[in-house]
């Protein structure tokens, strides 16, 4: 039986397996599981796309306001939808029905993240409030005013700590038992927008409105490297596989990086197969599949799984 391997190097052709088209407004968020890509758009629809057939699925949700963020969680059986109004809808994907509707937030939801142990769902809004929910019961555990500006990204730095990107330019570190703030440091001029962890080197990578990427020691939180990466805000930052990550930006480009060398090996622009407008979001399974989308209403889905 043939095994599956991810193959990405400087000679790889970055041609999408599928380009999904159907939204009538800019796309603000995407996420995917083994079967489907989910997308949230300014047309107020959350839509689902079949990864194998390359077509839109019959599943679609019409929202009462623009959805800014979506998050698959609890082993991809649930979907959280965060709206511009601050409302959060929780949809059971197996039953195809809404099971919770939360109104605790009063400003747009820009980030959601499930912890690695599948125990907590963290939600951040435009006013700098963070709410934390128990995924098994969807009980609200805590809501905190973090005074860090718009929360654009939430990630887990280790088993007991999360990191938060703030529109103030700061990065915050919170422990996940009582959610006390452990650290806060300034990372990017005008705002920190994305976070990513390189687990091979134990480095936190941050991106911001200044277009820079910065590498930090994940324990000491000391700066190790800074590079100008884009000519506009960096909106997405995800590892494609163990050795490569991608960044997407307001400057309409997608860049593929060799993580070890911190070097761009490929750039996708509107002159190739990329976007003609801002690229607003991306997601990856970390094992060769990734997708990105933006203001041109298109979703580009890539799959670098090879049979060897």
N, C-alpha and C positions, 0 to 999 in steps of 0.2 A: 504493500500500500504506500502510495506517495505521501510525503509529508508536506506541510505548508510552511513557507518561510517568507518573511518580509524582505524584499530586496529594494533598497534605495541607495544610490550613490550618485556621483557627479555626472554619470552618463544616463541616468534615468530620464525617460520622457514623461513629463507631467501632463498626461492626457486624461481627462476625467472619464470615468466609467459611465457616468450619467450626468446630464445637466437637466435638472428639474425646473420646469417653467409652468406657472399657473397663478401665482399671486398677483394682485392688482396694486400692490404698494411695496415699499422697501421692506426687506426682511431684517428683523432685529435680533432674532435668536434662533438657534437650531440645536438639536440634540438627536442622538440615534442609538438604537439597540441593534440586536443581531438581524432584525428583519426590516425595520422601518427607520426613515428619517422624519423627524418632526420639525416643523418650522412655525414661527410666529411673525406676523406681518402687520404693517400699518393698515392693511385692509380689514383688520380686526378678526382675521381668521387664524386659527391654529390648524395646520394641515398636515397630513401624513402621506409619505411617499414610499413606495415599495422598492427596496434596494436591489432585489434580484431582477424584477421586471422593468425597472426604470420608469415607472408610471405612478401617477397620483392614486392613492387609495381612496376608498369611499368615506373613510373616517375624516371628519372635519368638525371643528368647534367654532361657532360664531360668538365672539366675546362682546360684552357691552361697552368696552373701551379697548384702546390699542394695547395688545400684549407686548411688553418690553422684554420678558424673559420666560424661559421654560426650563424645566429640569425633570428628567426621568429619575425615579428613585425607588427604593425598596425592591431591588433586583428587577428593575424595569417594568414593574407591574403597575406603577402609579406615575402620573404626570402632574407636576405643579405648574401652574400658569400664573405669572405675575403681571398685573395690569398697570397702566399709566396712572390710574386712580389710587393705587396702593392695595387694591383687592387681590386676593390670592384664591384661585380655584384649584381644588384637588380632584383629579379624575382617576377613577379606577379603570384601567385599560382593558382588563378582562371582562368587566361588566359593561364597559363603554357608557359609564354614567358618572356624573359629579357626586362625590360623597362628602365634600366639605367646601365651605365658602367662608374665607376669613376676611375681616375688615379692620384688623388691628393697626395696619399701616395706613398713614395718611398721605403718602407721597409715592411716586412711581417706583416699582420694583425693578431693580437693575441687575440683581445677582441672587442666585440660589445655589446651594451646595449641600450634598449629602455626605456625611462623614464616612470614612472608610469602613467602619464597623456597621454601617447601615442603620445606626441608632438615632441619629439626629439629622434634621433638615434645617439648615441655616438660611435665612432670608434677609437681604439688605436693601434699603431703599434710598431715595434721592435726598432725604433729609439726614442721613447718617444713622438711622435706627436699624439695629440688628435684632431679629426675632429668632428664637430657637425652638423647634418643635420636636417632640418625640414621635418618630415615624410609626411605631407600632399602634399608637392610639391617636396620633395627630393632636396631642395635648400641648398647649403652649407652656413651655418651661420658663422662658424669660424674654423680655424685650428691653433692649438697652439703647440709650442715646449715646453714641460713641463720639460725637462732635468731631467728625473727620471728613465732613462733606459727603458727597454722593458715594455710596458703596458700590463699586463697579465689579469687584471680584472677591471671592472667598475661596480659600484653599486650605488643605491640611498639611502642616509642616512636619508633624510626627504624630504618634498615637494619641497624644494628650493636648495638642495645641493646634489652633487654626490661625491663619493670617488673613488680613483684610486690607484691600486696597481702597484708599480714600481719595475723594476729589480734592482734599486739602493738600495732596502730595505726600501724605504720610502713609506708612504701613504699620498696622497694629497687630500685635500678637496677643491672643487670648487663650487661656487654658479652658478645657471643655468640661470640667466638673462643676465649677461655680461661675465660670465665665468672667473671672477677674482679668484685668489687663496686665500683661507681664512686660510688655515693651511697646514702644512707639518710636519710629524714626522717620526722618524725612527722606524720600526717595526720588521724587520727580517734580520738577517745576510745573506748576499749574494743575497738577493732578496725577495720581497713580491710577492706571486703568486696568492693568492685567497682572496676574501672578501665575507662576508655574514653578514646579519643583523638579530639579534634575536629581533623581534619586541615586544615580551612579556616583556623583560627586558630592551629594548632600549640599547643593547650592539652590538658593531661592533666586529665581529670575523674575525681574519686574520690568514692566513697560509703562510708558506714560504719555501724557499729552505733548511732551517735549520730543517725542519720536525716538527716545533712547531706550535701549535695553541695558539693565544693570544686573550684575551677578553678585550675590551676597552669600557669605558663609551662613548656612541655615542655623547654626548653633550660636556663633558669636555675633551674627548679623552685621559683620564688617564687610565693607565694600571690597570686592576682588577685581571687578572689571566693569567698564562702562563703554558702550559703543553707540554711535548714531546709527539707528536701524531703519527709520522711515522719516518721511517728510511731513508727517501728520500724526495724529493720535493713534496709538496702537490699540486696537480693539479686541484682538484675539491672540492667544499664545498657548500652544499645545504641543506636546510630544507626539510625533507620528509613530515612531518606534523608539527603541532604547537609545539610538544614536543620533536621531534627527528630530528637530522641532520646526514648527511653522509659526510665522507671525503675519497678521493681517492688519490693514491700516486704512485710515481715512484717505491716505494718498493713492488709493485705488489698487495697491499692489499686495501680492502675497509672496513672502520670502521663505524659502526652505533652507534650514541651517544645519550644518554639521555641528552637533552639540559640543564635541570634544575640542574642535578647533575654533569654535565660536565664529564660524565663517559661513557666509551665504554661498550655497552651491547651486541655487536656482531661483530665479525671480519670475513670477507670473504677473503680467501686466495686461492692460487693455489692448496692447499691440500683439499679444499672443492669444491665449484662450481665457484671459482673466476678465475682470470686471471693468465696466466703463465708468463706474462711480465708486463711492466709498464701500469698502468691505467691512461690514459691521460685526461679523460673528464667525466663529469656527468651532468645530468639535472634532474629537478624535477618540478612537478606542485604544490608542497607544500601541497598536499591533498592526499597523499598515493601512488602516482605513481612516480617512479624514474627509471633512466637508467644510465648505465655507460659503457665505452668502452676504448680500448687501443691498445697496440702494437700487441696483438694476433688476431686482425681483427674481434673480436666478440663484439656484443652488448647485454648486459644483461638487460632485461626490467622486472621490478617488479610492481605489482599492489596489494596494501593492502586494497582496497575497499571491505568491507564486507556488506552483506545484513543482517540487524538486525531488 
